[in-house]
Amino acid sequence: MADHMASGVDHSGDESAEEHGHARQKATLKLVVGAVGIVFGDIGTSPLYAFRETFAGHHHLALDPAHILGVISLMFWSMMLVVTLKYVTIIMRADNKGEGGSLALLALINGQTKTQRWSRGIVLLGVFATSLFYGDSMITPAVSVLSAVEGLAVYNSQLAPAILPAAVVILLGLFWIQGLGTNRVAAFFGPIMLVYFVTIAALGVISIIETPGILYAFNPYWAVMFFLTDPLPAFLALGAVVLAVTGAEALYADMGHFGRSPIRVSWLFFVLPALMMNYMGQGALLFREGAAALHSPFYHLAPQWAQLPLVGLATLAAIIASQAVISGAFSVTQQAIQLGFMPRLRIAHTSASTAGQIYIPMINWGLMVMVILLVLVFQTSSNLTAAYGIAVTGAMFIDNLLLTVLLYRLWKWRWYYSAPLLAVFFTVDGAYLAANFTKVPDGGWFPLLIGFVVFTLLTTWSRGRRLVQDRLREGAMPIPVFVASAANSAVRVPGTAVFMTSTSNGVPHALLHNLKHNKVLHERVILLTVKIRDVPVVEEDGRCKLEDLGKGFFRLVLEYGFMQEPDVPAALKNVTGCGQAFRMIETSFFLARQTLLPSAKPGMPLWREKIFAWMLRNAESAMEFFRLPTNRVVELGSQVEI
């Protein structure tokens, strides 16, 4: 101690920095494990069916060393170009205040691209990519769980009749637990997926050791020769090869939950090597055993005694992959609601500590019905893979178009850097998309149908909502005129009246109706507009914008990010500058409920108008969406022509 003090150097700061460094490392490690559990479930379960489908799928491929090496080489270089270069290296740099995904990218680009000619096209592209995601979110649980459970027939052929019932029961259970919240279950996702990836890598390495010649597949020569010697079979094989990269877009979409670095680290140093070892192990197995192992090369990698435990582990991995997609559907829906592409739906928070963990009953039960129908109609994972891939490749191709705008308009890259890169991406993703179109008659029509239906609903709601706002704005009385005429003539009663309005100018229809029928005005009148901005999160200190209109009237605008859930009573508690603090017992909230009427000059076709009216009727009330106290709300009807 004396020597330490005599040196005259205080090392306490060093110890503190060292402790801080250890804490940061532990936090990063936890995020890496969490990313392995949540982000990579979809792409991690691809070895169950991707390699098999290139040879035994709808377009059979000759089972010889040249084709095996060619397919694995294509898979490896697809992962390097599509996942590693495009998503992990480039697109993940385009975060919207930490958030990723098609809608976040769309909001980022649209917020900084002011040209109307650009904006509309970009919005439609982003919305269509989002629509395709819903088709993908129906197929992923069906194909993942079914392909995992099919291992029962590999272990014992007499168990084959149990595959379909087992898959349906597992999927029913998966959708049932969504309402309970997945916070506790999610804690086990990371360790389970770590065990899964280590297991499939170990099985692959054992097989590679027996047939090391499979390592030649790292050479792109075999992928090129595949196309040069058999161009048509190679092109058709792309429709199955792309299954190896399904889930790549999840890396970008889940960036907000884990951060850029943990996802990159877990992909480059753990997931990518594990996947390639397994694919190469499957290739080595086919080198040795040929068609005998083609029924399920994934399960045939394991010895007989280990196949049943492997079925259990793969089924857990498939459940985790499905969970990630279902949670993603909830998040995308919430973003679509906040950005004005969907009507309000009931959103339940399943975690008090994590804002992103939500549950949307309508989406959950709708997905469940469609997933069960898919399993019962297609019956095998091989049949389902025909429907799988086109939604993913479509979304990836659209991401290329958004990336083009990003590089040129936002990042200002020089053309001689960006053009060659974009040419590679468009060539690769274009080839995958074209190959998947050959699968449309065999089931590829399903995700396209779902995508077009969802796209129609999203654009119809957005257009109808804009028409309603325009019509209300046309008939709105200017605020200064109303305040001057009504403030002195109407009877003023104690308390506060909050009139919700979607536009921040003009007098709300609910206020005009209330004055017309009740002939009174409250002492304090708040004209409240809730705005959702093109950013994920708006901080508390920048949320409220208050304007004093005089004579007890105030214009209040509350701003939220598209990842946040509006809570009006909580926000009002923090509002100052308009008299005494808000007390809910003395505050009444007035809402307008619109009824649509046929118009002599309709703003959109009659069939779309009917769809919009149906969506409007089934939307959650503003009272629940904005968390207003039920006993303090007054709803007033108004009729609108669109």
NUTOR-851614 format. One line per field, with one value per residue (C-alpha): residue in three letters; chain; x, y, z. Coordinates in steps of 0.001 Angstrom, whole numbers. Layout:
BEGIN
keke <- (ALA,...)
mifi <- (A,...)
east <- (X,...)
north <- (Y,...)
up <- (Z,...)
***
This chain:
BEGIN
keke <- (MET,ALA,ASP,HIS,MET,ALA,SER,GLY,VAL,ASP,HIS,SER,GLY,ASP,GLU,SER,ALA,GLU,GLU,HIS,GLY,HIS,ALA,ARG,GLN,LYS,ALA,THR,LEU,LYS,LEU,VAL,VAL,GLY,ALA,VAL,GLY,ILE,VAL,PHE,GLY,ASP,ILE,GLY,THR,SER,PRO,LEU,TYR,ALA,PHE,ARG,GLU,THR,PHE,ALA,GLY,HIS,HIS,HIS,LEU,ALA,LEU,ASP,PRO,ALA,HIS,ILE,LEU,GLY,VAL,ILE,SER,LEU,MET,PHE,TRP,SER,MET,MET,LEU,VAL,VAL,THR,LEU,LYS,TYR,VAL,THR,ILE,ILE,MET,ARG,ALA,ASP,ASN,LYS,GLY,GLU,GLY,GLY,SER,LEU,ALA,LEU,LEU,ALA,LEU,ILE,ASN,GLY,GLN,THR,LYS,THR,GLN,ARG,TRP,SER,ARG,GLY,ILE,VAL,LEU,LEU,GLY,VAL,PHE,ALA,THR,SER,LEU,PHE,TYR,GLY,ASP,SER,MET,ILE,THR,PRO,ALA,VAL,SER,VAL,LEU,SER,ALA,VAL,GLU,GLY,LEU,ALA,VAL,TYR,ASN,SER,GLN,LEU,ALA,PRO,ALA,ILE,LEU,PRO,ALA,ALA,VAL,VAL,ILE,LEU,LEU,GLY,LEU,PHE,TRP,ILE,GLN,GLY,LEU,GLY,THR,ASN,ARG,VAL,ALA,ALA,PHE,PHE,GLY,PRO,ILE,MET,LEU,VAL,TYR,PHE,VAL,THR,ILE,ALA,ALA,LEU,GLY,VAL,ILE,SER,ILE,ILE,GLU,THR,PRO,GLY,ILE,LEU,TYR,ALA,PHE,ASN,PRO,TYR,TRP,ALA,VAL,MET,PHE,PHE,LEU,THR,ASP,PRO,LEU,PRO,ALA,PHE,LEU,ALA,LEU,GLY,ALA,VAL,VAL,LEU,ALA,VAL,THR,GLY,ALA,GLU,ALA,LEU,TYR,ALA,ASP,MET,GLY,HIS,PHE,GLY,ARG,SER,PRO,ILE,ARG,VAL,SER,TRP,LEU,PHE,PHE,VAL,LEU,PRO,ALA,LEU,MET,MET,ASN,TYR,MET,GLY,GLN,GLY,ALA,LEU,LEU,PHE,ARG,GLU,GLY,ALA,ALA,ALA,LEU,HIS,SER,PRO,PHE,TYR,HIS,LEU,ALA,PRO,GLN,TRP,ALA,GLN,LEU,PRO,LEU,VAL,GLY,LEU,ALA,THR,LEU,ALA,ALA,ILE,ILE,ALA,SER,GLN,ALA,VAL,ILE,SER,GLY,ALA,PHE,SER,VAL,THR,GLN,GLN,ALA,ILE,GLN,LEU,GLY,PHE,MET,PRO,ARG,LEU,ARG,ILE,ALA,HIS,THR,SER,ALA,SER,THR,ALA,GLY,GLN,ILE,TYR,ILE,PRO,MET,ILE,ASN,TRP,GLY,LEU,MET,VAL,MET,VAL,ILE,LEU,LEU,VAL,LEU,VAL,PHE,GLN,THR,SER,SER,ASN,LEU,THR,ALA,ALA,TYR,GLY,ILE,ALA,VAL,THR,GLY,ALA,MET,PHE,ILE,ASP,ASN,LEU,LEU,LEU,THR,VAL,LEU,LEU,TYR,ARG,LEU,TRP,LYS,TRP,ARG,TRP,TYR,TYR,SER,ALA,PRO,LEU,LEU,ALA,VAL,PHE,PHE,THR,VAL,ASP,GLY,ALA,TYR,LEU,ALA,ALA,ASN,PHE,THR,LYS,VAL,PRO,ASP,GLY,GLY,TRP,PHE,PRO,LEU,LEU,ILE,GLY,PHE,VAL,VAL,PHE,THR,LEU,LEU,THR,THR,TRP,SER,ARG,GLY,ARG,ARG,LEU,VAL,GLN,ASP,ARG,LEU,ARG,GLU,GLY,ALA,MET,PRO,ILE,PRO,VAL,PHE,VAL,ALA,SER,ALA,ALA,ASN,SER,ALA,VAL,ARG,VAL,PRO,GLY,THR,ALA,VAL,PHE,MET,THR,SER,THR,SER,ASN,GLY,VAL,PRO,HIS,ALA,LEU,LEU,HIS,ASN,LEU,LYS,HIS,ASN,LYS,VAL,LEU,HIS,GLU,ARG,VAL,ILE,LEU,LEU,THR,VAL,LYS,ILE,ARG,ASP,VAL,PRO,VAL,VAL,GLU,GLU,ASP,GLY,ARG,CYS,LYS,LEU,GLU,ASP,LEU,GLY,LYS,GLY,PHE,PHE,ARG,LEU,VAL,LEU,GLU,TYR,GLY,PHE,MET,GLN,GLU,PRO,ASP,VAL,PRO,ALA,ALA,LEU,LYS,ASN,VAL,THR,GLY,CYS,GLY,GLN,ALA,PHE,ARG,MET,ILE,GLU,THR,SER,PHE,PHE,LEU,ALA,ARG,GLN,THR,LEU,LEU,PRO,SER,ALA,LYS,PRO,GLY,MET,PRO,LEU,TRP,ARG,GLU,LYS,ILE,PHE,ALA,TRP,MET,LEU,ARG,ASN,ALA,GLU,SER,ALA,MET,GLU,PHE,PHE,ARG,LEU,PRO,THR,ASN,ARG,VAL,VAL,GLU,LEU,GLY,SER,GLN,VAL,GLU,ILE)
mifi <- (A,A,A,A,A,A,A,A,A,A,A,A,A,A,A,A,A,A,A,A,A,A,A,A,A,A,A,A,A,A,A,A,A,A,A,A,A,A,A,A,A,A,A,A,A,A,A,A,A,A,A,A,A,A,A,A,A,A,A,A,A,A,A,A,A,A,A,A,A,A,A,A,A,A,A,A,A,A,A,A,A,A,A,A,A,A,A,A,A,A,A,A,A,A,A,A,A,A,A,A,A,A,A,A,A,A,A,A,A,A,A,A,A,A,A,A,A,A,A,A,A,A,A,A,A,A,A,A,A,A,A,A,A,A,A,A,A,A,A,A,A,A,A,A,A,A,A,A,A,A,A,A,A,A,A,A,A,A,A,A,A,A,A,A,A,A,A,A,A,A,A,A,A,A,A,A,A,A,A,A,A,A,A,A,A,A,A,A,A,A,A,A,A,A,A,A,A,A,A,A,A,A,A,A,A,A,A,A,A,A,A,A,A,A,A,A,A,A,A,A,A,A,A,A,A,A,A,A,A,A,A,A,A,A,A,A,A,A,A,A,A,A,A,A,A,A,A,A,A,A,A,A,A,A,A,A,A,A,A,A,A,A,A,A,A,A,A,A,A,A,A,A,A,A,A,A,A,A,A,A,A,A,A,A,A,A,A,A,A,A,A,A,A,A,A,A,A,A,A,A,A,A,A,A,A,A,A,A,A,A,A,A,A,A,A,A,A,A,A,A,A,A,A,A,A,A,A,A,A,A,A,A,A,A,A,A,A,A,A,A,A,A,A,A,A,A,A,A,A,A,A,A,A,A,A,A,A,A,A,A,A,A,A,A,A,A,A,A,A,A,A,A,A,A,A,A,A,A,A,A,A,A,A,A,A,A,A,A,A,A,A,A,A,A,A,A,A,A,A,A,A,A,A,A,A,A,A,A,A,A,A,A,A,A,A,A,A,A,A,A,A,A,A,A,A,A,A,A,A,A,A,A,A,A,A,A,A,A,A,A,A,A,A,A,A,A,A,A,A,A,A,A,A,A,A,A,A,A,A,A,A,A,A,A,A,A,A,A,A,A,A,A,A,A,A,A,A,A,A,A,A,A,A,A,A,A,A,A,A,A,A,A,A,A,A,A,A,A,A,A,A,A,A,A,A,A,A,A,A,A,A,A,A,A,A,A,A,A,A,A,A,A,A,A,A,A,A,A,A,A,A,A,A,A,A,A,A,A,A,A,A,A,A,A,A,A,A,A,A,A,A,A,A,A,A,A,A,A,A,A,A,A,A,A,A,A,A,A,A,A,A,A,A,A,A,A,A,A,A,A,A,A,A,A,A,A,A,A,A,A,A,A,A,A,A,A,A,A,A,A,A,A,A,A,A,A,A,A,A,A,A,A,A,A,A,A,A,A,A,A,A,A,A,A,A,A,A,A,A,A,A,A,A,A,A,A,A,A,A,A,A,A)
east <- (0,2827,4713,1564,978,4621,4571,2239,-7,-3706,-4817,-8441,-9464,-7764,-9641,-12901,-12225,-11319,-14556,-16493,-14793,-15698,-19312,-19446,-17977,-20551,-23387,-22092,-21764,-25344,-26547,-24590,-26208,-29627,-29091,-28211,-31472,-33842,-32344,-30925,-33743,-35129,-31832,-30626,-33389,-32753,-30386,-33452,-34719,-32674,-29944,-32391,-34749,-32074,-31851,-35208,-37504,-39785,-36864,-34734,-30974,-28504,-26833,-23132,-19990,-19964,-23564,-23099,-20013,-21800,-24837,-22799,-20563,-23683,-24972,-21677,-21253,-24928,-24414,-21305,-22886,-26490,-26140,-22581,-21920,-25388,-27166,-24468,-21902,-23953,-27703,-27234,-25431,-28783,-30454,-33310,-32174,-31078,-34099,-34033,-36478,-38247,-40587,-37786,-35673,-38684,-39270,-35563,-35432,-38840,-38035,-34965,-36186,-38524,-39171,-42782,-41889,-39457,-41479,-44625,-42723,-40493,-43497,-45244,-42074,-41641,-45312,-45170,-42034,-43925,-46929,-44728,-43461,-46932,-46883,-43438,-44608,-47309,-45032,-42011,-43736,-45410,-42295,-39896,-42010,-43119,-39561,-38320,-41081,-40536,-37393,-39673,-40104,-36312,-35893,-38769,-40913,-43870,-44087,-44885,-48682,-47954,-46076,-49045,-50982,-47760,-46969,-50517,-50455,-47056,-48233,-51492,-49494,-47075,-49833,-51712,-48749,-48356,-50995,-49163,-46015,-42737,-40442,-39589,-39444,-37169,-34488,-33987,-33897,-30226,-28804,-31049,-29942,-26297,-26635,-28432,-25741,-22915,-24673,-25264,-21696,-20280,-22361,-21135,-17466,-17626,-19005,-16423,-13563,-14785,-14968,-12664,-13004,-16229,-14103,-13400,-16891,-15385,-13939,-16394,-15121,-17687,-20608,-19478,-18963,-22413,-23924,-21612,-22232,-25950,-27391,-31124,-30832,-28537,-31057,-33924,-31777,-31548,-35193,-34080,-30582,-32159,-33779,-30307,-30498,-34156,-34117,-31344,-33741,-34335,-30783,-31718,-35239,-34032,-31162,-33087,-33352,-29691,-27601,-25421,-22242,-23706,-25549,-22427,-20232,-22656,-23142,-19491,-17903,-20599,-23710,-22114,-19380,-21928,-24282,-21521,-20104,-23534,-24220,-20804,-21410,-24661,-22811,-20107,-22824,-24361,-20870,-20713,-24299,-25979,-29758,-30024,-29574,-31416,-34763,-33316,-29545,-29847,-31096,-28975,-25860,-26647,-26278,-29520,-29359,-28982,-31735,-34624,-32837,-31908,-35608,-36387,-33587,-34529,-38195,-37214,-35132,-38106,-40388,-37871,-37627,-41431,-41588,-39191,-41334,-44584,-43035,-41790,-45346,-46535,-43753,-44332,-48070,-47470,-45179,-47755,-50487,-48345,-47283,-50910,-51075,-53372,-56397,-55946,-55801,-55715,-52105,-51238,-47829,-46572,-43532,-43371,-39663,-39335,-41432,-40921,-42630,-46219,-49149,-51818,-54700,-56169,-52783,-51995,-55225,-55238,-51701,-52614,-55557,-53472,-50475,-52655,-54403,-51019,-49889,-53124,-53246,-49566,-48956,-45146,-42282,-41176,-44524,-44344,-40864,-42441,-44417,-41401,-38798,-40724,-41824,-38268,-36625,-39259,-38526,-34757,-35105,-37141,-34441,-32013,-34182,-34345,-30586,-30045,-31880,-29984,-26534,-27188,-29546,-28656,-25087,-23946,-21714,-19775,-21207,-18011,-18227,-21963,-22753,-20627,-21915,-25553,-25020,-23900,-26850,-29427,-27956,-27946,-31340,-32878,-31746,-33195,-36495,-36776,-36007,-38685,-41287,-41011,-42466,-45642,-47868,-46620,-47458,-45525,-48880,-49783,-47325,-47915,-51676,-51239,-48822,-51236,-54195,-52236,-50830,-54381,-55556,-52602,-52826,-56642,-56481,-53766,-55679,-59063,-57635,-56082,-59401,-61306,-58779,-59010,-62828,-62787,-60198,-62317,-65253,-63207,-63723,-60549,-59625,-59325,-62819,-64315,-62584,-63677,-67320,-67935,-65914,-68172,-71521,-71468,-71981,-68662,-68753,-66039,-63491,-61349,-62517,-59998,-61111,-59133,-58476,-56339,-55344,-53524,-55484,-59175,-61899,-62564,-65994,-66566,-66227,-68724,-71198,-70849,-71469,-74396,-76160,-75129,-74701,-71762,-67990,-65632,-63419,-60353,-60559,-57657,-57525,-55325,-53537,-51358,-48705,-46528,-43167,-40864,-38477,-38637,-38664,-39480,-37976,-40176,-38714,-39639,-43097,-45421,-45977,-48447,-49955,-52182,-55090,-56593,-59804,-59130,-58399,-55129,-53707,-51652,-49655,-48198,-45500,-44505,-42140,-43511,-42132,-43970,-47509,-49371,-50555,-52462,-53259,-49592,-48472,-51009,-49514,-46292,-47972,-47452,-48219,-52000,-53265,-53528,-52327,-54600,-56813,-58554,-61597,-62205,-61273,-63625,-62372,-64493,-64023,-65564,-66616,-66979,-69662,-68882,-71399,-71318,-69868,-70878,-67146,-65552,-61869,-61331,-63226,-66407,-64939,-62016,-64393,-66330,-63092,-62115,-65556,-65220,-61740,-63020,-65871,-63502,-60764,-60139,-61690,-59476,-60414,-58547,-55758,-54829,-55455,-58179,-60150,-63365,-65641,-64378,-64991,-67819,-68179,-69928,-70788,-70160,-70821,-68133,-68232,-65119)
north <- (0,2364,1666,2292,5622,6589,6268,9271,7652,7106,3948,4084,5621,2778,205,2048,2134,-1554,-2429,-274,-2072,-5487,-4393,-3171,-6462,-8459,-6320,-6779,-10542,-10678,-8791,-11141,-14195,-12516,-11727,-15367,-16372,-13895,-12586,-15743,-18212,-17987,-18282,-20812,-23307,-23144,-26187,-28309,-27972,-25600,-28004,-30897,-28838,-27965,-31671,-33183,-30170,-29223,-28954,-32070,-31745,-34504,-35801,-35762,-34111,-31185,-30226,-30706,-28461,-25960,-25692,-25281,-22722,-20781,-20908,-19674,-16780,-15852,-15538,-13446,-11097,-10845,-11212,-10156,-7424,-6040,-6263,-6552,-4197,-1600,-1487,-1814,1549,3101,3226,5582,6653,3077,1364,-778,-2508,-1554,992,2587,2856,4239,6865,7782,8247,9902,12325,13590,13256,16191,15796,14661,12657,10586,10429,8729,5979,5365,5135,2602,487,464,-370,-3265,-4657,-4499,-6234,-9094,-9520,-10627,-13458,-14434,-14331,-16895,-19315,-19214,-20821,-23432,-24526,-24300,-26331,-28860,-29491,-29952,-32391,-34396,-35702,-38138,-40105,-40216,-41644,-44136,-44354,-45588,-42121,-40458,-40210,-38208,-35424,-33302,-33457,-32736,-29699,-28323,-28780,-27047,-24116,-23770,-23669,-21116,-18665,-19257,-18190,-14870,-13219,-14291,-12456,-13988,-12057,-15033,-17547,-15255,-15557,-19169,-18393,-17402,-20463,-22868,-21391,-21455,-25196,-25640,-23860,-25655,-28984,-28481,-27195,-30248,-32645,-30874,-30966,-34725,-35313,-32973,-34862,-38050,-36320,-33245,-32762,-30840,-27859,-27107,-25543,-22363,-21735,-19670,-21649,-24372,-21914,-20394,-23812,-24877,-22041,-22551,-26296,-26414,-22886,-23788,-26279,-23792,-20975,-23141,-24267,-20620,-20888,-23351,-21948,-18653,-20536,-20490,-16697,-16326,-14347,-11988,-9032,-9884,-8747,-5236,-5266,-6323,-3847,-1603,-4388,-5447,-2822,-3040,-4490,-7514,-8642,-8275,-10121,-13008,-13389,-13239,-15242,-17719,-18118,-17966,-20534,-22868,-22732,-23331,-26261,-27871,-27279,-28665,-31610,-32346,-32112,-34483,-36912,-36906,-37503,-40712,-41990,-40351,-40630,-42790,-39689,-37222,-37600,-35542,-34945,-32717,-35530,-38213,-36341,-37597,-41233,-43149,-42712,-38900,-38305,-38064,-35522,-33611,-33531,-31991,-29401,-28518,-28162,-25730,-23775,-23729,-22441,-19692,-18792,-18632,-16525,-13986,-13677,-13352,-10669,-8978,-8957,-7212,-4588,-3931,-3572,-1055,965,823,2092,4952,5951,6044,2911,899,1655,1647,-1869,-2980,-3244,-4900,-4518,-7838,-6437,-3578,-3041,-3585,-1240,-3292,-6412,-6054,-8285,-7495,-10006,-9456,-10039,-13033,-14935,-14009,-15371,-18518,-19339,-18813,-20824,-23809,-23684,-23672,-26758,-28634,-27707,-28177,-31036,-31344,-28871,-29714,-28487,-25376,-24409,-23795,-20982,-19850,-17540,-15299,-12932,-12780,-12202,-9599,-7694,-8004,-6617,-3664,-3081,-2687,74,1831,1325,3043,6145,5927,5825,8565,10967,10679,9421,11109,8219,8732,6722,4731,3337,2692,1598,-1627,-2549,-1984,-3882,-6940,-6691,-6208,-9083,-11506,-10547,-10225,-13769,-15096,-13270,-14524,-18111,-17915,-16786,-20267,-21569,-19446,-22289,-24665,-22358,-19144,-17504,-17571,-14968,-12814,-12960,-12074,-9279,-7718,-7990,-6339,-3708,-2863,-2552,-366,2000,2165,3183,5760,7262,7217,8780,11575,12206,12397,14897,16991,17086,18049,20730,22201,22859,23912,27392,29421,29399,33206,33741,31051,32266,35844,34945,32008,32926,35801,34470,30935,30077,29067,26166,25012,22386,21467,20167,18396,18143,15564,16587,15032,18401,21168,23985,24829,24164,20459,19197,17791,21323,22764,19943,20322,24063,23572,20986,21833,25637,25709,26034,24934,27452,25868,24403,22343,21557,18464,16860,13754,13567,10593,11691,9844,8937,5918,7865,11434,12377,13725,17239,17665,16088,19025,22139,24567,27707,30161,31166,33548,33560,30125,28376,26507,24536,21534,19199,15980,14301,10626,8395,5547,3003,4627,4209,7478,8014,11302,11465,10808,13544,16060,15710,17260,20175,23610,27121,26843,27434,24947,21354,18861,16759,13869,14164,17693,16966,15784,14376,14971,12694,12809,9544,9867,8134,7945,9028,8359,11330,12825,13134,10137,10420,6702,3799,2597,-825,840,3237,232,-1374,1886,2150,-1435,-699,2494,616,-2030,309,550,3663,6651,6338,3027,3883,7109,5541,8043,7429,5677,7665,11025,10551,11989,10816,13000,11711,13525,12627,12940,12556,11105)
up <- (0,985,-2242,-4236,-2504,-2725,-6491,-6581,-9226,-8646,-10480,-9341,-12676,-14538,-12435,-13085,-16829,-16774,-14946,-17420,-20309,-18857,-18387,-21985,-23241,-21236,-22616,-26177,-25657,-24358,-27458,-29735,-28093,-28282,-31976,-32669,-30987,-32613,-35855,-37406,-36766,-40312,-42189,-39585,-40371,-44143,-44083,-43239,-46809,-49034,-50227,-50645,-52799,-55373,-56296,-55256,-55709,-58588,-61034,-60549,-60907,-61760,-58595,-59534,-58040,-60509,-59712,-55945,-55959,-58215,-55921,-52722,-54449,-55464,-51877,-50434,-52878,-52527,-48776,-49346,-51906,-50675,-46912,-46073,-48650,-49372,-46010,-43329,-44906,-46805,-46056,-42285,-42406,-43393,-39993,-39159,-35684,-34974,-36556,-39705,-42055,-45289,-43669,-41641,-44817,-46688,-43991,-44024,-47809,-48104,-45315,-47175,-50783,-51317,-55061,-55483,-58604,-56535,-53348,-54636,-56444,-53424,-51096,-53343,-53557,-49781,-49216,-51718,-50014,-46716,-48319,-49546,-45982,-44846,-47403,-46157,-42515,-43347,-45211,-42869,-39821,-42029,-43938,-40938,-38512,-41139,-42407,-38821,-37851,-41073,-39409,-37559,-40799,-41268,-37783,-38199,-41350,-39277,-37671,-41040,-40368,-37201,-39045,-40132,-36802,-34847,-37015,-36617,-32816,-32546,-34668,-32722,-29488,-30949,-31894,-28633,-26459,-28308,-26127,-22971,-24021,-25141,-22802,-20570,-23392,-25416,-22715,-23810,-27552,-27658,-25821,-27802,-31130,-29990,-29308,-32644,-34698,-32882,-33488,-37215,-37658,-35829,-37945,-41064,-40035,-39294,-42794,-44407,-42711,-44424,-47838,-47785,-51544,-50894,-49780,-53459,-53450,-51953,-55412,-57539,-60551,-59780,-59715,-63022,-64648,-63471,-65543,-68522,-68850,-67840,-68149,-67916,-64985,-63222,-63707,-62411,-59462,-58329,-57251,-54542,-53880,-52773,-49874,-48274,-47883,-46833,-43627,-44770,-44576,-40877,-40109,-41200,-39753,-36267,-36140,-33750,-31160,-31058,-32834,-35906,-34351,-32473,-35625,-37772,-35273,-34798,-38570,-39641,-36841,-35881,-38036,-41515,-40684,-39017,-42010,-44560,-42580,-42568,-46265,-47147,-44840,-46679,-50007,-48761,-47648,-51143,-52573,-50540,-50475,-53483,-53808,-50675,-48492,-50740,-48921,-46038,-46144,-43054,-40806,-42495,-41313,-37798,-36723,-36058,-32261,-32598,-35154,-32686,-30419,-33611,-34595,-31192,-31510,-35103,-34087,-31318,-33847,-36258,-33478,-32698,-36405,-36578,-33422,-34929,-38065,-36088,-33852,-37023,-38409,-35226,-35465,-39177,-38546,-35762,-38048,-40868,-38502,-37259,-40792,-41951,-44114,-41819,-39663,-35915,-34422,-30797,-29676,-26357,-24702,-23321,-21520,-19035,-19716,-23490,-25637,-28801,-27428,-28581,-29460,-32085,-31781,-35263,-36969,-34733,-35391,-39076,-39461,-37529,-39811,-42958,-41645,-40655,-44042,-45795,-43860,-44544,-48248,-49199,-46682,-47205,-46825,-50377,-51724,-49544,-50775,-54197,-52563,-50552,-51984,-54360,-51591,-50223,-53604,-54469,-51254,-51846,-55374,-54070,-51438,-54364,-55831,-52450,-52080,-55451,-54217,-50935,-52568,-55126,-53381,-49697,-49441,-52700,-53759,-56984,-59874,-60508,-56941,-56785,-60370,-60378,-56920,-57873,-61140,-59141,-56739,-59502,-61524,-58584,-57147,-60614,-61479,-58213,-58766,-62371,-61273,-58593,-61110,-62650,-59350,-59597,-60946,-58191,-55278,-55872,-56636,-52931,-51541,-54638,-54046,-50356,-51309,-53821,-51405,-48568,-50964,-52091,-48472,-47414,-50376,-50164,-46507,-47172,-50122,-48340,-45210,-47270,-49083,-45785,-44393,-47577,-47404,-43716,-44419,-47234,-44916,-41884,-40428,-39764,-36083,-35562,-37015,-34779,-31609,-32195,-32880,-30541,-27461,-26426,-27672,-26205,-22531,-20878,-18395,-15960,-16957,-19943,-23316,-25555,-29189,-31169,-34770,-37498,-38984,-37180,-38863,-38942,-36372,-35610,-36706,-33202,-31756,-34255,-33566,-29803,-29981,-32375,-30207,-26634,-26988,-24519,-24497,-21721,-19938,-21515,-25022,-26386,-30113,-30043,-32997,-32655,-35379,-36236,-37599,-40021,-37208,-34867,-31592,-30517,-27154,-24344,-24445,-28122,-27978,-27202,-29294,-27731,-29266,-27348,-29613,-27051,-24966,-23433,-26754,-27305,-30223,-29001,-31246,-29781,-31862,-31660,-33607,-35715,-33204,-30267,-28981,-28323,-24749,-24644,-20866,-20019,-22438,-21077,-17582,-18917,-20718,-19157,-20337,-20709,-17208,-14388,-14706,-16432,-14170,-15912,-13623,-15010,-18648,-21394,-24702,-27803,-30823,-34292,-35937,-39707,-41777,-45492,-48111,-51875,-53725,-57080,-57830,-56116,-55297,-55883,-57523,-55817,-54929,-53161,-51442,-50078,-48862,-47143,-45499,-44222,-42815,-41199,-39479,-38126,-36945,-33227,-31727,-31083,-27402,-27051,-29470,-27669,-24216,-23289,-20048,-21090,-18771,-20079,-23839,-25966,-29578,-32151,-35628,-38890,-42524,-45190,-48970,-50602)
***
